[in-house]
Amino acid sequence: MYNIRTVLSAVIAGIVGAVANSLVVSVVAGAPLLPLIFSFGRETVAILVALLLPLVFLRLSGWQAWVTALILLTLIPSILAKTVFGIPAPVPRVLTFNFIYALAATLAYVTMVRSSVARA
């Protein structure tokens, strides 16, 4: 069901994904952690892209929803990182970092939506 709970779950999932991505970027690339976590542009993109999760999981189910979500949440931020934000990292590294975002956000979203359905 598409409601305020699913939208809030997607927003929180985007933040969770962005924090997970920031942690990995900080450890692997040596970038300062807090500026990554509190970057308005990174958080905005993370939340906006995560808002696709309710649509994906309403239209698809099972593994198709998971695969679609992981692909969309990896590719969209990666394309934006290279074209809009001008990130100089190699494409495979950008894809890997954004896959971490996608996995964390999707896991967070599914966990929150399933737990809210179980309580209802």
Biopython code that builds the backbone (N, CA, C, O; Angstrom):
import numpy as np
from Bio.PDB.StructureBuilder import StructureBuilder

atoms = [
    (1, "MET", "N", (0.830, -1.178, 0.000)),
    (1, "MET", "CA", (0.000, 0.000, 0.000)),
    (1, "MET", "C", (0.881, 1.250, 0.000)),
    (1, "MET", "O", (1.903, 1.293, 0.685)),
    (2, "TYR", "N", (0.488, 2.250, -0.758)),
    (2, "TYR", "CA", (1.226, 3.501, -0.861)),
    (2, "TYR", "C", (0.572, 4.517, 0.070)),
    (2, "TYR", "O", (-0.547, 4.967, -0.180)),
    (3, "ASN", "N", (1.269, 4.874, 1.137)),
    (3, "ASN", "CA", (0.729, 5.827, 2.105)),
    (3, "ASN", "C", (1.879, 6.602, 2.740)),
    (3, "ASN", "O", (3.035, 6.462, 2.340)),
    (4, "ILE", "N", (1.550, 7.407, 3.718)),
    (4, "ILE", "CA", (2.570, 8.245, 4.359)),
    (4, "ILE", "C", (3.656, 7.393, 5.010)),
    (4, "ILE", "O", (4.821, 7.789, 5.051)),
    (5, "ARG", "N", (3.274, 6.226, 5.516)),
    (5, "ARG", "CA", (4.254, 5.342, 6.150)),
    (5, "ARG", "C", (5.295, 4.840, 5.146)),
    (5, "ARG", "O", (6.483, 4.771, 5.458)),
    (6, "THR", "N", (4.841, 4.492, 3.944)),
    (6, "THR", "CA", (5.799, 4.014, 2.942)),
    (6, "THR", "C", (6.699, 5.145, 2.457)),
    (6, "THR", "O", (7.880, 4.926, 2.184)),
    (7, "VAL", "N", (6.152, 6.340, 2.349)),
    (7, "VAL", "CA", (6.964, 7.492, 1.935)),
    (7, "VAL", "C", (7.998, 7.815, 3.013)),
    (7, "VAL", "O", (9.169, 8.029, 2.701)),
    (8, "LEU", "N", (7.578, 7.852, 4.272)),
    (8, "LEU", "CA", (8.532, 8.102, 5.361)),
    (8, "LEU", "C", (9.581, 7.004, 5.443)),
    (8, "LEU", "O", (10.751, 7.278, 5.710)),
    (9, "SER", "N", (9.171, 5.773, 5.216)),
    (9, "SER", "CA", (10.126, 4.657, 5.207)),
    (9, "SER", "C", (11.150, 4.841, 4.099)),
    (9, "SER", "O", (12.332, 4.557, 4.293)),
    (10, "ALA", "N", (10.710, 5.314, 2.943)),
    (10, "ALA", "CA", (11.635, 5.550, 1.832)),
    (10, "ALA", "C", (12.599, 6.692, 2.153)),
    (10, "ALA", "O", (13.782, 6.612, 1.825)),
    (11, "VAL", "N", (12.104, 7.750, 2.789)),
    (11, "VAL", "CA", (12.973, 8.874, 3.167)),
    (11, "VAL", "C", (14.039, 8.397, 4.156)),
    (11, "VAL", "O", (15.223, 8.692, 3.998)),
    (12, "ILE", "N", (13.608, 7.668, 5.163)),
    (12, "ILE", "CA", (14.565, 7.143, 6.156)),
    (12, "ILE", "C", (15.536, 6.177, 5.487)),
    (12, "ILE", "O", (16.729, 6.186, 5.791)),
    (13, "ALA", "N", (15.037, 5.350, 4.587)),
    (13, "ALA", "CA", (15.899, 4.404, 3.868)),
    (13, "ALA", "C", (16.957, 5.156, 3.061)),
    (13, "ALA", "O", (18.110, 4.727, 3.010)),
    (14, "GLY", "N", (16.583, 6.262, 2.435)),
    (14, "GLY", "CA", (17.554, 7.058, 1.695)),
    (14, "GLY", "C", (18.654, 7.588, 2.596)),
    (14, "GLY", "O", (19.825, 7.605, 2.219)),
    (15, "ILE", "N", (18.270, 8.017, 3.786)),
    (15, "ILE", "CA", (19.264, 8.521, 4.746)),
    (15, "ILE", "C", (20.172, 7.388, 5.217)),
    (15, "ILE", "O", (21.388, 7.556, 5.298)),
    (16, "VAL", "N", (19.584, 6.241, 5.526)),
    (16, "VAL", "CA", (20.378, 5.067, 5.942)),
    (16, "VAL", "C", (21.372, 4.700, 4.846)),
    (16, "VAL", "O", (22.546, 4.453, 5.120)),
    (17, "GLY", "N", (20.895, 4.666, 3.605)),
    (17, "GLY", "CA", (21.771, 4.336, 2.481)),
    (17, "GLY", "C", (22.894, 5.342, 2.310)),
    (17, "GLY", "O", (24.035, 4.966, 2.041)),
    (18, "ALA", "N", (22.574, 6.619, 2.467)),
    (18, "ALA", "CA", (23.594, 7.665, 2.332)),
    (18, "ALA", "C", (24.650, 7.558, 3.425)),
    (18, "ALA", "O", (25.837, 7.761, 3.167)),
    (19, "VAL", "N", (24.225, 7.242, 4.637)),
    (19, "VAL", "CA", (25.185, 7.085, 5.737)),
    (19, "VAL", "C", (26.078, 5.868, 5.481)),
    (19, "VAL", "O", (27.290, 5.936, 5.680)),
    (20, "ALA", "N", (25.482, 4.752, 5.040)),
    (20, "ALA", "CA", (26.274, 3.550, 4.734)),
    (20, "ALA", "C", (27.287, 3.857, 3.634)),
    (20, "ALA", "O", (28.455, 3.480, 3.734)),
    (21, "ASN", "N", (26.838, 4.538, 2.591)),
    (21, "ASN", "CA", (27.716, 4.927, 1.494)),
    (21, "ASN", "C", (28.834, 5.830, 2.009)),
    (21, "ASN", "O", (29.994, 5.645, 1.641)),
    (22, "SER", "N", (28.503, 6.790, 2.846)),
    (22, "SER", "CA", (29.497, 7.722, 3.391)),
    (22, "SER", "C", (30.545, 6.991, 4.216)),
    (22, "SER", "O", (31.734, 7.297, 4.127)),
    (23, "LEU", "N", (30.111, 6.030, 5.015)),
    (23, "LEU", "CA", (31.057, 5.250, 5.822)),
    (23, "LEU", "C", (32.055, 4.511, 4.934)),
    (23, "LEU", "O", (33.257, 4.523, 5.201)),
    (24, "VAL", "N", (31.562, 3.875, 3.886)),
    (24, "VAL", "CA", (32.445, 3.122, 2.991)),
    (24, "VAL", "C", (33.372, 4.061, 2.228)),
    (24, "VAL", "O", (34.563, 3.778, 2.098)),
    (25, "VAL", "N", (32.850, 5.161, 1.726)),
    (25, "VAL", "CA", (33.686, 6.128, 1.010)),
    (25, "VAL", "C", (34.772, 6.667, 1.944)),
    (25, "VAL", "O", (35.924, 6.825, 1.539)),
    (26, "SER", "N", (34.403, 6.944, 3.179)),
    (26, "SER", "CA", (35.370, 7.463, 4.141)),
    (26, "SER", "C", (36.480, 6.454, 4.413)),
    (26, "SER", "O", (37.659, 6.811, 4.429)),
    (27, "VAL", "N", (36.106, 5.204, 4.626)),
    (27, "VAL", "CA", (37.103, 4.169, 4.927)),
    (27, "VAL", "C", (37.984, 3.877, 3.715)),
    (27, "VAL", "O", (39.208, 3.818, 3.835)),
    (28, "VAL", "N", (37.369, 3.695, 2.559)),
    (28, "VAL", "CA", (38.117, 3.284, 1.367)),
    (28, "VAL", "C", (38.900, 4.443, 0.748)),
    (28, "VAL", "O", (40.067, 4.285, 0.387)),
    (29, "ALA", "N", (38.261, 5.600, 0.625)),
    (29, "ALA", "CA", (38.889, 6.724, -0.070)),
    (29, "ALA", "C", (39.564, 7.715, 0.871)),
    (29, "ALA", "O", (40.262, 8.625, 0.425)),
    (30, "GLY", "N", (39.355, 7.538, 2.165)),
    (30, "GLY", "CA", (39.986, 8.435, 3.126)),
    (30, "GLY", "C", (39.352, 9.808, 3.207)),
    (30, "GLY", "O", (39.969, 10.747, 3.710)),
    (31, "ALA", "N", (38.140, 9.936, 2.725)),
    (31, "ALA", "CA", (37.447, 11.226, 2.786)),
    (31, "ALA", "C", (36.923, 11.453, 4.203)),
    (31, "ALA", "O", (36.568, 10.493, 4.886)),
    (32, "PRO", "N", (36.868, 12.701, 4.653)),
    (32, "PRO", "CA", (36.328, 12.988, 5.982)),
    (32, "PRO", "C", (34.852, 12.557, 6.063)),
    (32, "PRO", "O", (34.063, 12.868, 5.170)),
    (33, "LEU", "N", (34.494, 11.855, 7.118)),
    (33, "LEU", "CA", (33.162, 11.250, 7.229)),
    (33, "LEU", "C", (32.036, 12.263, 7.398)),
    (33, "LEU", "O", (31.059, 12.219, 6.650)),
    (34, "LEU", "N", (32.147, 13.161, 8.352)),
    (34, "LEU", "CA", (31.021, 14.057, 8.656)),
    (34, "LEU", "C", (30.617, 14.960, 7.491)),
    (34, "LEU", "O", (29.421, 15.142, 7.264)),
    (35, "PRO", "N", (31.561, 15.533, 6.745)),
    (35, "PRO", "CA", (31.120, 16.319, 5.579)),
    (35, "PRO", "C", (30.364, 15.464, 4.547)),
    (35, "PRO", "O", (29.455, 15.957, 3.879)),
    (36, "LEU", "N", (30.737, 14.206, 4.421)),
    (36, "LEU", "CA", (30.003, 13.321, 3.513)),
    (36, "LEU", "C", (28.582, 13.096, 4.015)),
    (36, "LEU", "O", (27.620, 13.211, 3.255)),
    (37, "ILE", "N", (28.459, 12.778, 5.289)),
    (37, "ILE", "CA", (27.137, 12.480, 5.855)),
    (37, "ILE", "C", (26.227, 13.705, 5.798)),
    (37, "ILE", "O", (25.038, 13.579, 5.507)),
    (38, "PHE", "N", (26.769, 14.871, 6.070)),
    (38, "PHE", "CA", (25.946, 16.079, 6.146)),
    (38, "PHE", "C", (25.940, 16.913, 4.866)),
    (38, "PHE", "O", (25.570, 18.087, 4.890)),
    (39, "SER", "N", (26.344, 16.312, 3.761)),
    (39, "SER", "CA", (26.309, 17.010, 2.476)),
    (39, "SER", "C", (24.864, 17.096, 1.988)),
    (39, "SER", "O", (24.207, 16.076, 1.778)),
    (40, "PHE", "N", (24.384, 18.312, 1.812)),
    (40, "PHE", "CA", (22.998, 18.523, 1.392)),
    (40, "PHE", "C", (22.711, 17.852, 0.049)),
    (40, "PHE", "O", (21.669, 17.217, -0.120)),
    (41, "GLY", "N", (23.626, 17.992, -0.898)),
    (41, "GLY", "CA", (23.425, 17.399, -2.218)),
    (41, "GLY", "C", (23.357, 15.885, -2.174)),
    (41, "GLY", "O", (22.495, 15.279, -2.812)),
    (42, "ARG", "N", (24.265, 15.268, -1.420)),
    (42, "ARG", "CA", (24.273, 13.796, -1.311)),
    (42, "ARG", "C", (22.995, 13.295, -0.649)),
    (42, "ARG", "O", (22.384, 12.334, -1.117)),
    (43, "GLU", "N", (22.593, 13.943, 0.434)),
    (43, "GLU", "CA", (21.381, 13.512, 1.142)),
    (43, "GLU", "C", (20.132, 13.724, 0.290)),
    (43, "GLU", "O", (19.230, 12.886, 0.280)),
    (44, "THR", "N", (20.085, 14.841, -0.421)),
    (44, "THR", "CA", (18.929, 15.117, -1.270)),
    (44, "THR", "C", (18.790, 14.063, -2.361)),
    (44, "THR", "O", (17.702, 13.528, -2.576)),
    (45, "VAL", "N", (19.882, 13.768, -3.046)),
    (45, "VAL", "CA", (19.850, 12.735, -4.085)),
    (45, "VAL", "C", (19.477, 11.387, -3.475)),
    (45, "VAL", "O", (18.666, 10.654, -4.041)),
    (46, "ALA", "N", (20.057, 11.060, -2.336)),
    (46, "ALA", "CA", (19.775, 9.771, -1.693)),
    (46, "ALA", "C", (18.299, 9.632, -1.356)),
    (46, "ALA", "O", (17.710, 8.575, -1.581)),
    (47, "ILE", "N", (17.707, 10.666, -0.829)),
    (47, "ILE", "CA", (16.287, 10.615, -0.452)),
    (47, "ILE", "C", (15.404, 10.582, -1.696)),
    (47, "ILE", "O", (14.480, 9.773, -1.775)),
    (48, "LEU", "N", (15.678, 11.451, -2.666)),
    (48, "LEU", "CA", (14.846, 11.486, -3.868)),
    (48, "LEU", "C", (14.877, 10.157, -4.628)),
    (48, "LEU", "O", (13.845, 9.677, -5.096)),
    (49, "VAL", "N", (16.060, 9.577, -4.744)),
    (49, "VAL", "CA", (16.157, 8.297, -5.452)),
    (49, "VAL", "C", (15.471, 7.194, -4.640)),
    (49, "VAL", "O", (14.826, 6.318, -5.216)),
    (50, "ALA", "N", (15.601, 7.225, -3.324)),
    (50, "ALA", "CA", (14.951, 6.213, -2.487)),
    (50, "ALA", "C", (13.432, 6.290, -2.564)),
    (50, "ALA", "O", (12.748, 5.313, -2.261)),
    (51, "LEU", "N", (12.900, 7.432, -2.962)),
    (51, "LEU", "CA", (11.447, 7.541, -3.125)),
    (51, "LEU", "C", (10.922, 6.662, -4.267)),
    (51, "LEU", "O", (9.710, 6.515, -4.427)),
    (52, "LEU", "N", (11.814, 6.088, -5.048)),
    (52, "LEU", "CA", (11.410, 5.100, -6.057)),
    (52, "LEU", "C", (11.055, 3.754, -5.418)),
    (52, "LEU", "O", (10.340, 2.953, -6.020)),
    (53, "LEU", "N", (11.544, 3.506, -4.219)),
    (53, "LEU", "CA", (11.332, 2.202, -3.582)),
    (53, "LEU", "C", (9.861, 1.825, -3.422)),
    (53, "LEU", "O", (9.494, 0.701, -3.764)),
    (54, "PRO", "N", (9.002, 2.713, -2.917)),
    (54, "PRO", "CA", (7.593, 2.318, -2.809)),
    (54, "PRO", "C", (6.978, 1.962, -4.174)),
    (54, "PRO", "O", (6.179, 1.031, -4.277)),
    (55, "LEU", "N", (7.355, 2.702, -5.199)),
    (55, "LEU", "CA", (6.829, 2.420, -6.534)),
    (55, "LEU", "C", (7.295, 1.054, -7.036)),
    (55, "LEU", "O", (6.508, 0.278, -7.580)),
    (56, "VAL", "N", (8.567, 0.776, -6.848)),
    (56, "VAL", "CA", (9.117, -0.499, -7.303)),
    (56, "VAL", "C", (8.453, -1.657, -6.569)),
    (56, "VAL", "O", (8.031, -2.630, -7.196)),
    (57, "PHE", "N", (8.357, -1.560, -5.245)),
    (57, "PHE", "CA", (7.823, -2.675, -4.468)),
    (57, "PHE", "C", (6.301, -2.793, -4.565)),
    (57, "PHE", "O", (5.746, -3.836, -4.219)),
    (58, "LEU", "N", (5.623, -1.753, -5.023)),
    (58, "LEU", "CA", (4.189, -1.867, -5.283)),
    (58, "LEU", "C", (3.917, -2.505, -6.640)),
    (58, "LEU", "O", (2.935, -3.230, -6.801)),
    (59, "ARG", "N", (4.772, -2.243, -7.604)),
    (59, "ARG", "CA", (4.571, -2.746, -8.961)),
    (59, "ARG", "C", (5.127, -4.154, -9.156)),
    (59, "ARG", "O", (4.589, -4.937, -9.939)),
    (60, "LEU", "N", (6.198, -4.471, -8.445)),
    (60, "LEU", "CA", (6.870, -5.760, -8.615)),
    (60, "LEU", "C", (6.907, -6.483, -7.273)),
    (60, "LEU", "O", (6.648, -5.891, -6.226)),
    (61, "SER", "N", (7.229, -7.760, -7.322)),
    (61, "SER", "CA", (7.339, -8.500, -6.064)),
    (61, "SER", "C", (8.542, -9.437, -6.129)),
    (61, "SER", "O", (9.110, -9.692, -7.191)),
    (62, "GLY", "N", (8.900, -9.932, -4.962)),
    (62, "GLY", "CA", (9.982, -10.913, -4.884)),
    (62, "GLY", "C", (11.296, -10.393, -5.422)),
    (62, "GLY", "O", (11.661, -9.234, -5.229)),
    (63, "TRP", "N", (11.995, -11.282, -6.101)),
    (63, "TRP", "CA", (13.335, -10.950, -6.578)),
    (63, "TRP", "C", (13.321, -9.860, -7.644)),
    (63, "TRP", "O", (14.288, -9.108, -7.767)),
    (64, "GLN", "N", (12.225, -9.763, -8.427)),
    (64, "GLN", "CA", (12.179, -8.711, -9.447)),
    (64, "GLN", "C", (12.201, -7.324, -8.809)),
    (64, "GLN", "O", (12.856, -6.414, -9.317)),
    (65, "ALA", "N", (11.493, -7.167, -7.711)),
    (65, "ALA", "CA", (11.495, -5.878, -7.011)),
    (65, "ALA", "C", (12.884, -5.568, -6.465)),
    (65, "ALA", "O", (13.377, -4.448, -6.598)),
    (66, "TRP", "N", (13.510, -6.567, -5.851)),
    (66, "TRP", "CA", (14.846, -6.372, -5.296)),
    (66, "TRP", "C", (15.853, -6.003, -6.380)),
    (66, "TRP", "O", (16.611, -5.046, -6.224)),
    (67, "VAL", "N", (15.863, -6.754, -7.469)),
    (67, "VAL", "CA", (16.831, -6.497, -8.541)),
    (67, "VAL", "C", (16.594, -5.125, -9.154)),
    (67, "VAL", "O", (17.541, -4.372, -9.381)),
    (68, "THR", "N", (15.342, -4.799, -9.420)),
    (68, "THR", "CA", (15.016, -3.491, -9.995)),
    (68, "THR", "C", (15.440, -2.366, -9.058)),
    (68, "THR", "O", (16.042, -1.384, -9.492)),
    (69, "ALA", "N", (15.127, -2.510, -7.776)),
    (69, "ALA", "CA", (15.504, -1.483, -6.796)),
    (69, "ALA", "C", (17.022, -1.314, -6.743)),
    (69, "ALA", "O", (17.525, -0.190, -6.758)),
    (70, "LEU", "N", (17.741, -2.419, -6.680)),
    (70, "LEU", "CA", (19.205, -2.332, -6.594)),
    (70, "LEU", "C", (19.805, -1.706, -7.848)),
    (70, "LEU", "O", (20.754, -0.927, -7.760)),
    (71, "ILE", "N", (19.259, -2.042, -9.010)),
    (71, "ILE", "CA", (19.770, -1.450, -10.256)),
    (71, "ILE", "C", (19.486, 0.055, -10.293)),
    (71, "ILE", "O", (20.386, 0.855, -10.550)),
    (72, "LEU", "N", (18.233, 0.434, -10.036)),
    (72, "LEU", "CA", (17.874, 1.860, -10.083)),
    (72, "LEU", "C", (18.653, 2.676, -9.059)),
    (72, "LEU", "O", (19.160, 3.755, -9.367)),
    (73, "LEU", "N", (18.744, 2.147, -7.831)),
    (73, "LEU", "CA", (19.401, 2.895, -6.759)),
    (73, "LEU", "C", (20.919, 2.877, -6.865)),
    (73, "LEU", "O", (21.600, 3.615, -6.153)),
    (74, "THR", "N", (21.447, 2.046, -7.743)),
    (74, "THR", "CA", (22.879, 2.086, -8.029)),
    (74, "THR", "C", (23.163, 2.996, -9.216)),
    (74, "THR", "O", (24.059, 3.838, -9.163)),
    (75, "LEU", "N", (22.394, 2.821, -10.286)),
    (75, "LEU", "CA", (22.694, 3.548, -11.519)),
    (75, "LEU", "C", (22.354, 5.037, -11.461)),
    (75, "LEU", "O", (23.150, 5.865, -11.904)),
    (76, "ILE", "N", (21.206, 5.384, -10.931)),
    (76, "ILE", "CA", (20.809, 6.801, -10.939)),
    (76, "ILE", "C", (21.805, 7.675, -10.173)),
    (76, "ILE", "O", (22.266, 8.678, -10.717)),
    (77, "PRO", "N", (22.152, 7.326, -8.924)),
    (77, "PRO", "CA", (23.149, 8.174, -8.241)),
    (77, "PRO", "C", (24.527, 8.137, -8.907)),
    (77, "PRO", "O", (25.264, 9.121, -8.856)),
    (78, "SER", "N", (24.874, 7.014, -9.528)),
    (78, "SER", "CA", (26.177, 6.924, -10.203)),
    (78, "SER", "C", (26.233, 7.845, -11.409)),
    (78, "SER", "O", (27.231, 8.531, -11.631)),
    (79, "ILE", "N", (25.157, 7.856, -12.188)),
    (79, "ILE", "CA", (25.097, 8.754, -13.345)),
    (79, "ILE", "C", (25.149, 10.207, -12.884)),
    (79, "ILE", "O", (25.860, 11.023, -13.470)),
    (80, "LEU", "N", (24.395, 10.529, -11.833)),
    (80, "LEU", "CA", (24.418, 11.894, -11.303)),
    (80, "LEU", "C", (25.795, 12.255, -10.754)),
    (80, "LEU", "O", (26.263, 13.379, -10.942)),
    (81, "ALA", "N", (26.445, 11.310, -10.078)),
    (81, "ALA", "CA", (27.771, 11.569, -9.511)),
    (81, "ALA", "C", (28.768, 11.934, -10.604)),
    (81, "ALA", "O", (29.578, 12.846, -10.435)),
    (82, "LYS", "N", (28.708, 11.231, -11.710)),
    (82, "LYS", "CA", (29.665, 11.472, -12.791)),
    (82, "LYS", "C", (29.296, 12.699, -13.634)),
    (82, "LYS", "O", (30.183, 13.450, -14.042)),
    (83, "THR", "N", (28.009, 12.912, -13.899)),
    (83, "THR", "CA", (27.621, 13.966, -14.834)),
    (83, "THR", "C", (27.300, 15.301, -14.162)),
    (83, "THR", "O", (27.645, 16.358, -14.690)),
    (84, "VAL", "N", (26.644, 15.260, -13.006)),
    (84, "VAL", "CA", (26.229, 16.495, -12.343)),
    (84, "VAL", "C", (27.264, 16.942, -11.309)),
    (84, "VAL", "O", (27.664, 18.106, -11.280)),
    (85, "PHE", "N", (27.691, 16.004, -10.464)),
    (85, "PHE", "CA", (28.600, 16.352, -9.371)),
    (85, "PHE", "C", (30.068, 16.259, -9.767)),
    (85, "PHE", "O", (30.936, 16.695, -9.011)),
    (86, "GLY", "N", (30.362, 15.697, -10.943)),
    (86, "GLY", "CA", (31.737, 15.636, -11.439)),
    (86, "GLY", "C", (32.688, 14.848, -10.566)),
    (86, "GLY", "O", (33.850, 15.225, -10.419)),
    (87, "ILE", "N", (32.215, 13.763, -9.986)),
    (87, "ILE", "CA", (33.070, 12.946, -9.123)),
    (87, "ILE", "C", (34.186, 12.331, -9.973)),
    (87, "ILE", "O", (33.902, 11.674, -10.975)),
    (88, "PRO", "N", (35.452, 12.536, -9.587)),
    (88, "PRO", "CA", (36.562, 12.059, -10.421)),
    (88, "PRO", "C", (36.895, 10.575, -10.263)),
    (88, "PRO", "O", (37.738, 10.061, -10.999)),
    (89, "ALA", "N", (36.266, 9.885, -9.339)),
    (89, "ALA", "CA", (36.572, 8.467, -9.121)),
    (89, "ALA", "C", (36.215, 7.653, -10.363)),
    (89, "ALA", "O", (35.314, 8.024, -11.115)),
    (90, "PRO", "N", (36.922, 6.543, -10.574)),
    (90, "PRO", "CA", (36.599, 5.680, -11.715)),
    (90, "PRO", "C", (35.168, 5.127, -11.604)),
    (90, "PRO", "O", (34.648, 4.932, -10.505)),
    (91, "VAL", "N", (34.556, 4.882, -12.750)),
    (91, "VAL", "CA", (33.171, 4.412, -12.792)),
    (91, "VAL", "C", (32.955, 3.147, -11.956)),
    (91, "VAL", "O", (31.969, 3.090, -11.222)),
    (92, "PRO", "N", (33.827, 2.127, -12.026)),
    (92, "PRO", "CA", (33.582, 0.940, -11.198)),
    (92, "PRO", "C", (33.532, 1.249, -9.701)),
    (92, "PRO", "O", (32.749, 0.651, -8.963)),
    (93, "ARG", "N", (34.361, 2.175, -9.265)),
    (93, "ARG", "CA", (34.363, 2.552, -7.847)),
    (93, "ARG", "C", (33.069, 3.288, -7.490)),
    (93, "ARG", "O", (32.484, 3.035, -6.437)),
    (94, "VAL", "N", (32.625, 4.189, -8.354)),
    (94, "VAL", "CA", (31.376, 4.920, -8.120)),
    (94, "VAL", "C", (30.205, 3.937, -8.064)),
    (94, "VAL", "O", (29.344, 4.037, -7.189)),
    (95, "LEU", "N", (30.179, 2.996, -8.993)),
    (95, "LEU", "CA", (29.113, 1.984, -8.993)),
    (95, "LEU", "C", (29.142, 1.143, -7.714)),
    (95, "LEU", "O", (28.095, 0.840, -7.142)),
    (96, "THR", "N", (30.325, 0.774, -7.278)),
    (96, "THR", "CA", (30.451, -0.032, -6.057)),
    (96, "THR", "C", (29.961, 0.747, -4.843)),
    (96, "THR", "O", (29.198, 0.222, -4.032)),
    (97, "PHE", "N", (30.393, 1.989, -4.718)),
    (97, "PHE", "CA", (29.952, 2.803, -3.585)),
    (97, "PHE", "C", (28.437, 3.013, -3.612)),
    (97, "PHE", "O", (27.783, 2.969, -2.570)),
    (98, "ASN", "N", (27.891, 3.239, -4.789)),
    (98, "ASN", "CA", (26.458, 3.451, -4.876)),
    (98, "ASN", "C", (25.663, 2.165, -4.724)),
    (98, "ASN", "O", (24.495, 2.207, -4.340)),
    (99, "PHE", "N", (26.273, 1.025, -5.018)),
    (99, "PHE", "CA", (25.613, -0.247, -4.724)),
    (99, "PHE", "C", (25.459, -0.412, -3.208)),
    (99, "PHE", "O", (24.452, -0.944, -2.740)),
    (100, "ILE", "N", (26.444, 0.038, -2.451)),
    (100, "ILE", "CA", (26.347, 0.001, -0.982)),
    (100, "ILE", "C", (25.145, 0.834, -0.531)),
    (100, "ILE", "O", (24.362, 0.398, 0.313)),
    (101, "TYR", "N", (25.006, 2.027, -1.097)),
    (101, "TYR", "CA", (23.829, 2.863, -0.814)),
    (101, "TYR", "C", (22.545, 2.107, -1.162)),
    (101, "TYR", "O", (21.616, 2.043, -0.358)),
    (102, "ALA", "N", (22.506, 1.540, -2.360)),
    (102, "ALA", "CA", (21.307, 0.850, -2.834)),
    (102, "ALA", "C", (20.935, -0.316, -1.930)),
    (102, "ALA", "O", (19.765, -0.490, -1.589)),
    (103, "LEU", "N", (21.908, -1.104, -1.545)),
    (103, "LEU", "CA", (21.649, -2.273, -0.698)),
    (103, "LEU", "C", (21.164, -1.844, 0.687)),
    (103, "LEU", "O", (20.180, -2.378, 1.199)),
    (104, "ALA", "N", (21.855, -0.885, 1.284)),
    (104, "ALA", "CA", (21.462, -0.420, 2.624)),
    (104, "ALA", "C", (20.072, 0.212, 2.597)),
    (104, "ALA", "O", (19.254, -0.054, 3.477)),
    (105, "ALA", "N", (19.802, 1.045, 1.596)),
    (105, "ALA", "CA", (18.500, 1.712, 1.504)),
    (105, "ALA", "C", (17.387, 0.696, 1.273)),
    (105, "ALA", "O", (16.332, 0.779, 1.901)),
    (106, "THR", "N", (17.612, -0.250, 0.388)),
    (106, "THR", "CA", (16.579, -1.249, 0.097)),
    (106, "THR", "C", (16.323, -2.135, 1.308)),
    (106, "THR", "O", (15.170, -2.420, 1.633)),
    (107, "LEU", "N", (17.370, -2.566, 1.968)),
    (107, "LEU", "CA", (17.200, -3.369, 3.190)),
    (107, "LEU", "C", (16.434, -2.585, 4.255)),
    (107, "LEU", "O", (15.524, -3.117, 4.890)),
    (108, "ALA", "N", (16.805, -1.332, 4.443)),
    (108, "ALA", "CA", (16.122, -0.504, 5.446)),
    (108, "ALA", "C", (14.655, -0.335, 5.083)),
    (108, "ALA", "O", (13.783, -0.470, 5.942)),
    (109, "TYR", "N", (14.378, -0.042, 3.826)),
    (109, "TYR", "CA", (12.993, 0.159, 3.395)),
    (109, "TYR", "C", (12.156, -1.100, 3.606)),
    (109, "TYR", "O", (11.079, -1.045, 4.200)),
    (110, "VAL", "N", (12.649, -2.213, 3.126)),
    (110, "VAL", "CA", (11.892, -3.470, 3.247)),
    (110, "VAL", "C", (11.676, -3.817, 4.714)),
    (110, "VAL", "O", (10.592, -4.262, 5.091)),
    (111, "THR", "N", (12.678, -3.624, 5.531)),
    (111, "THR", "CA", (12.554, -3.915, 6.961)),
    (111, "THR", "C", (11.483, -3.035, 7.609)),
    (111, "THR", "O", (10.653, -3.527, 8.374)),
    (112, "MET", "N", (11.501, -1.751, 7.305)),
    (112, "MET", "CA", (10.518, -0.845, 7.903)),
    (112, "MET", "C", (9.107, -1.128, 7.408)),
    (112, "MET", "O", (8.158, -1.116, 8.194)),
    (113, "VAL", "N", (8.963, -1.382, 6.122)),
    (113, "VAL", "CA", (7.618, -1.620, 5.577)),
    (113, "VAL", "C", (7.068, -2.942, 6.089)),
    (113, "VAL", "O", (5.891, -3.024, 6.437)),
    (114, "ARG", "N", (7.893, -3.970, 6.141)),
    (114, "ARG", "CA", (7.427, -5.263, 6.665)),
    (114, "ARG", "C", (7.067, -5.173, 8.135)),
    (114, "ARG", "O", (6.078, -5.764, 8.567)),
    (115, "SER", "N", (7.856, -4.441, 8.910)),
    (115, "SER", "CA", (7.546, -4.339, 10.337)),
    (115, "SER", "C", (6.279, -3.525, 10.571)),
    (115, "SER", "O", (5.533, -3.800, 11.511)),
    (116, "SER", "N", (6.029, -2.524, 9.723)),
    (116, "SER", "CA", (4.809, -1.741, 9.884)),
    (116, "SER", "C", (3.583, -2.544, 9.466)),
    (116, "SER", "O", (2.505, -2.357, 10.031)),
    (117, "VAL", "N", (3.726, -3.430, 8.489)),
    (117, "VAL", "CA", (2.619, -4.295, 8.065)),
    (117, "VAL", "C", (2.339, -5.326, 9.156)),
    (117, "VAL", "O", (1.181, -5.649, 9.422)),
    (118, "ALA", "N", (3.383, -5.839, 9.784)),
    (118, "ALA", "CA", (3.211, -6.834, 10.847)),
    (118, "ALA", "C", (2.482, -6.237, 12.041)),
    (118, "ALA", "O", (1.719, -6.935, 12.709)),
    (119, "ARG", "N", (2.708, -4.937, 12.324)),
    (119, "ARG", "CA", (2.043, -4.277, 13.453)),
    (119, "ARG", "C", (0.594, -3.935, 13.163)),
    (119, "ARG", "O", (-0.213, -3.799, 14.083)),
    (120, "ALA", "N", (0.264, -3.795, 11.891)),
    (120, "ALA", "CA", (-1.104, -3.354, 11.524)),
    (120, "ALA", "C", (-2.143, -4.437, 11.735)),
    (120, "ALA", "O", (-3.326, -4.218, 11.474)),
]
sb = StructureBuilder()
sb.init_structure("model")
sb.init_model(0)
sb.init_chain("A")
sb.init_seg("    ")
for serial, (resi, resn, name, xyz) in enumerate(atoms, 1):
    if name == "N":
        sb.init_residue(resn, " ", resi, " ")
    sb.init_atom(name, np.array(xyz, "f"), 0.0, 1.0, " ", f" {name:<3s}", serial, name[0])
structure = sb.get_structure()
